[in-house]
Amino acid sequence: MVAAKQRRKITRNGSIEAVRDQAVTVGEDVRDLAQMAGKAVLDQMNPLEEYVRERPLRALLMAAGAGALIGFLMLRR
């Protein structure tokens, strides 16, 4: 009976360690994906910054229009 309890405890501890290892692996994967997403966003910002520098009035009007549209849609709810 005691041996069975010890085996269950070892098995539980082993499974806890396995779950902990999986959680660490998943955490590392999520961190890597977040870093890749951040890099992708920064890569897309460069052309956007160029566009705004070349056409500031047009960019301002587009932003104002998008804000007005979002505001209008939010009022309807």
Order of alpha helices (4+ residues) and beta strands (2+ residues): alpha-alpha
